[in-house]
């Protein structure tokens, strides 16, 4: 293993100079820094991570707490893009990422906080978990820098989609297509769900459209079976809706199956709307009408804010960053004259 002493001999400078050059100290000339770094690279020098952590109290490692209800992990068709963007941005800034295991597989049954301390994370990003879990609250209340996605905690930075505006745009689009009997199968209780549901009601109230209670049902996010059953309930109503809005695109596929199983056509017989803008919506026919979330920006902003909080805790503003999505008209909403 190449040491600082080996590099110092090759460069004909002291070990202290090599150390300062590699750590970008201001009292070393740029010419010397460049020479030392070139020699270190040529000799294959790699700093000892454990030694650096002891010296700087930093590991350059970020924890990611991601435990979705369906246990889909990195196959999650929405969050996998968010996580990929987060990972790329973190790595571009010299950080590695490590996932914090879920409750069933957690190391030695450690709490989330204990795991984060054990791994020596410089910070943690939290997404797609049960935010009411006491162990999540324990982690958020700790001194570890934390950024959350799609949930607000007092005194913590959060990156959130503009769910209110997104749902308003979708609902307005359906209304302007002539629909007045609009149903909504929303996700289970969460801050995201409440924002979208309130926006749905408010938008239709502003248009003077009444929403019967039987038109609004709940189903877990990304659950095609539950969406299938909820769709059948809506279609069995004496006065069924002309358009059904789903909690997410993946769940909408369950609705599409229920509709087609009855021999109904989309959108000729009934219109459907999703949410998220996952890749699959452009690979089905007809193309699903949806609200495309900016997953690249959500992940990038989460990483940038967390890294800023790690590197400059006193100078980083604790704020809520709202990311706006974009309506994808698709082909699944019929124009009613």
C-alpha positions in Angstrom: 0.0 0.0 0.0 1.4 3.4 -1.0 1.9 5.8 1.9 2.4 9.5 2.2 6.1 8.8 3.0 6.4 7.0 -0.4 4.9 10.0 -2.2 7.1 12.5 -0.3 10.3 10.6 -1.4 9.1 10.6 -5.0 8.3 14.3 -4.9 11.3 15.3 -2.8 9.1 17.1 -0.3 8.2 16.5 3.3 5.4 14.2 4.4 3.6 17.3 5.9 3.7 19.0 2.5 2.2 15.9 0.8 -0.6 15.8 3.4 -1.3 19.5 2.9 -1.3 19.3 -0.9 -3.7 16.3 -0.9 -6.0 18.1 1.5 -5.9 21.4 -0.5 -4.4 23.6 2.3 -4.0 27.2 1.3 -0.3 27.5 2.4 0.8 25.2 -0.4 1.3 26.5 -3.9 -1.0 25.3 -6.7 2.0 24.1 -8.6 3.1 21.9 -5.7 -0.5 20.6 -5.1 -0.7 19.7 -8.8 2.6 17.9 -8.8 1.9 15.9 -5.6 -1.6 14.9 -6.8 -0.2 13.7 -10.1 2.5 11.6 -8.4 0.0 10.2 -5.9 -2.4 9.2 -8.8 0.4 7.7 -10.8 1.6 5.7 -7.8 -2.0 4.5 -7.1 -2.3 6.1 -3.7 -5.6 5.7 -2.0 -6.3 7.4 1.4 -7.3 5.3 4.3 -11.0 5.9 4.8 -11.0 4.9 8.5 -8.0 7.1 9.3 -9.6 10.0 7.5 -12.9 9.6 9.4 -11.0 9.6 12.7 -9.1 12.7 11.7 -12.0 14.7 10.2 -15.0 13.2 12.0 -16.4 12.6 8.6 -17.1 9.4 6.6 -18.3 11.0 3.3 -21.2 8.5 3.6 -24.9 9.4 3.4 -27.6 7.1 4.7 -30.8 6.6 2.7 -33.9 5.5 4.7 -36.4 4.1 2.1 -39.0 1.5 3.1 -42.1 1.5 1.0 -45.3 -0.4 1.9 -45.1 -2.8 -1.1 -41.4 -3.7 -0.3 -40.6 -3.0 -4.0 -37.2 -1.5 -3.1 -35.3 -0.2 -6.1 -37.9 -1.5 -8.5 -40.2 1.2 -7.3 -41.1 2.8 -10.6 -41.3 6.4 -9.2 -38.8 6.5 -6.4 -36.1 4.6 -8.2 -35.6 7.6 -10.5 -35.5 9.9 -7.5 -33.0 7.7 -5.8 -30.9 7.4 -8.9 -30.7 11.2 -9.2 -29.9 11.5 -5.5 -27.1 8.9 -5.8 -25.5 10.5 -8.9 -25.5 14.0 -7.3 -24.0 12.6 -4.0 -21.3 10.7 -5.8 -20.5 13.7 -8.0 -19.8 15.6 -4.7 -17.6 12.8 -3.3 -20.2 11.0 -1.1 -21.1 7.4 -1.0 -24.7 6.3 -0.1 -25.7 3.3 2.1 -29.3 2.2 2.6 -30.7 1.8 6.1 -32.3 -1.6 6.3 -36.1 -1.9 7.0 -37.4 -3.2 10.3 -37.4 -6.9 9.2 -33.8 -7.0 8.1 -32.2 -4.2 10.2 -28.7 -5.0 11.5 -28.9 -6.5 15.0 -32.5 -5.1 15.3 -31.0 -1.6 15.6 -33.3 1.4 15.5 -32.9 3.7 12.5 -30.9 6.2 14.6 -28.7 3.5 16.1 -28.0 2.2 12.6 -27.1 5.7 11.4 -24.7 6.2 14.3 -23.2 2.8 13.8 -22.5 3.5 10.2 -21.2 7.0 11.0 -23.4 8.7 8.4 -22.7 12.3 7.8 -26.4 12.8 7.0 -29.5 10.9 6.1 -32.2 11.3 3.4 -35.6 9.9 4.3 -38.2 9.0 1.6 -41.2 6.7 1.3 -41.5 5.5 4.9 -44.1 5.6 7.6 -43.3 9.1 8.8 -45.4 8.5 11.9 -43.1 5.7 13.0 -41.5 6.6 16.4 -38.1 5.4 15.1 -38.4 7.8 12.2 -39.2 10.7 14.6 -36.2 9.6 16.8 -33.9 9.9 13.8 -35.4 13.3 12.7 -35.1 14.7 16.2 -31.4 13.7 16.5 -28.4 15.9 15.7 -27.7 14.1 12.4 -28.4 16.3 9.3 -31.6 15.1 7.7 -33.5 15.9 4.5 -37.0 14.4 3.8 -38.9 13.9 0.6 -42.6 14.5 0.5 -43.0 15.1 4.2 -42.6 18.1 6.5 -40.9 18.1 9.9 -40.3 21.2 12.0 -36.7 22.4 11.7 -35.8 20.0 8.8 -35.3 20.6 5.1 -37.9 19.0 2.9 -38.2 18.5 -0.8 -41.8 18.2 -1.8 -43.7 17.9 -5.1 -46.3 20.6 -5.6 -49.2 18.1 -5.1 -51.8 20.8 -4.7 -50.9 22.4 -8.0 -50.5 19.1 -9.7 -53.9 17.8 -8.7 -55.5 21.1 -9.6 -54.1 20.9 -13.1 -55.2 17.3 -13.6 -58.7 18.0 -12.3 -59.0 21.2 -14.3 -57.9 19.3 -17.4 -60.6 16.7 -16.9 -63.3 19.3 -16.2 -62.3 21.3 -19.3 -62.8 18.1 -21.3 -66.4 18.3 -20.3 -66.5 15.8 -17.4 -68.7 16.5 -14.4 -69.0 13.0 -12.9 -65.4 12.6 -11.7 -64.3 10.0 -9.2 -61.1 9.8 -7.3 -59.4 6.7 -5.8 -56.9 8.3 -3.5 -53.9 6.9 -1.6 -53.9 6.0 2.1 -53.5 8.7 4.8 -50.4 10.8 4.4 -49.4 14.4 3.8 -49.2 13.8 0.1 -52.7 12.2 0.0 -54.3 15.0 2.0 -52.8 17.7 -0.2 -54.0 16.0 -3.4 -57.5 15.2 -1.9 -58.1 18.7 -0.7 -56.9 20.1 -4.0 -59.3 17.8 -5.8 -62.3 18.9 -3.8 -61.3 22.6 -3.9 -60.9 22.6 -7.7 -64.3 21.0 -8.3 -66.0 23.3 -5.7 -64.6 26.3 -7.6 -66.1 24.9 -10.8 -69.4 24.3 -9.0 -69.2 20.6 -9.3 -70.6 18.4 -6.5 -68.7 15.2 -5.7 -70.9 12.4 -4.3 -69.2 10.6 -1.3 -69.4 7.3 -3.2 -67.2 8.7 -5.9 -64.2 9.0 -3.5 -62.5 5.8 -2.4 -59.2 4.9 -0.7 -56.6 2.4 -1.9 -52.9 1.9 -1.1 -50.5 3.5 -3.5 -49.1 1.1 -6.2 -51.7 -1.5 -5.3 -53.2 -2.8 -8.6 -55.5 -5.3 -6.8 -57.0 -2.6 -4.5 -57.4 -0.3 -7.5 -59.1 -3.1 -9.4 -61.6 -3.6 -6.7 -62.3 0.1 -6.1 -62.8 0.6 -9.9 -65.4 -2.2 -9.9 -67.3 -0.5 -7.0 -67.4 2.7 -9.0 -68.6 1.0 -12.2 -71.3 -0.8 -10.2 -72.9 2.4 -9.0 -76.3 3.3 -10.4 -74.8 6.5 -11.7 -71.1 5.7 -12.4 -68.5 8.4 -13.1 -67.4 9.3 -16.6 -63.8 9.7 -15.4 -61.8 8.0 -12.6 -58.6 9.5 -11.2 -56.1 7.1 -9.5 -53.5 7.7 -6.8 -50.6 6.8 -9.1 -49.9 5.4 -12.5 -49.1 1.9 -11.3 -52.4 1.6 -9.4 -54.1 2.9 -12.5 -53.1 -0.2 -14.4 -55.3 -2.2 -12.0 -58.2 0.1 -12.9 -57.5 -0.3 -16.6 -57.7 -4.1 -16.2 -61.1 -3.8 -14.4 -62.5 -1.6 -17.1 -61.3 -3.8 -19.9 -62.5 -6.9 -18.2 -66.0 -5.5 -18.5 -65.6 -5.0 -22.2 -65.5 -1.2 -21.8 -63.2 1.0 -24.0 -60.8 3.7 -22.8 -61.5 6.6 -23.2 -64.6 6.0 -25.4 -66.7 4.5 -22.6 -64.8 5.8 -19.5 -61.8 8.1 -19.0 -58.9 7.5 -16.6 -56.2 9.6 -15.1 -53.0 8.6 -13.2 -50.3 10.4 -11.3 -46.4 10.4 -11.4 -45.5 10.0 -15.0 -43.6 6.7 -14.8 -41.9 5.3 -17.9 -44.6 2.7 -18.5 -47.4 5.2 -19.2 -45.8 5.9 -22.6 -45.6 2.2 -23.5 -49.2 1.4 -23.2 -52.1 2.2 -25.5 -53.8 4.5 -25.1 -51.1 6.6 -23.4 -52.2 7.4 -19.9 -53.1 11.0 -18.9 -51.0 11.8 -15.9 -49.0 14.4 -13.9 -45.3 13.9 -14.5 -43.3 14.5 -11.4 -39.7 15.9 -11.9 -37.9 13.0 -10.3 -34.5 14.1 -11.5 -34.9 17.5 -9.8 -36.4 16.1 -6.6 -33.4 13.7 -6.1 -30.8 16.3 -7.1 -32.2 19.0 -4.8 -32.4 16.5 -1.9 -28.8 15.6 -2.3 -27.6 19.2 -2.8 -29.5 20.4 0.3 -28.3 17.6 2.5 -24.7 18.0 1.4 -24.9 21.7 2.0 -26.3 21.0 5.5 -23.4 18.6 6.1 -20.7 21.0 4.8 -22.2 24.3 6.1 -24.7 23.6 8.9 -24.8 27.2 10.1 -25.2 28.7 6.7 -27.7 26.4 5.2 -31.3 27.7 5.2 -33.9 25.2 6.6 -36.6 25.4 4.1 -39.3 23.6 2.2 -38.3 23.2 -1.5 -41.4 22.7 -3.8 -40.9 21.0 -7.1 -43.5 21.6 -9.8 -44.6 18.7 -12.1 -46.0 18.9 -15.6 -49.3 17.7 -17.1 -49.1 14.9 -19.7 -52.4 15.0 -21.6 -52.0 11.5 -22.9 -55.0 9.8 -24.6 -57.2 8.5 -21.8 -59.6 11.4 -21.2 -62.4 11.7 -23.7 -63.8 15.1 -24.8 -67.4 15.3 -23.8 -69.5 17.9 -25.7 
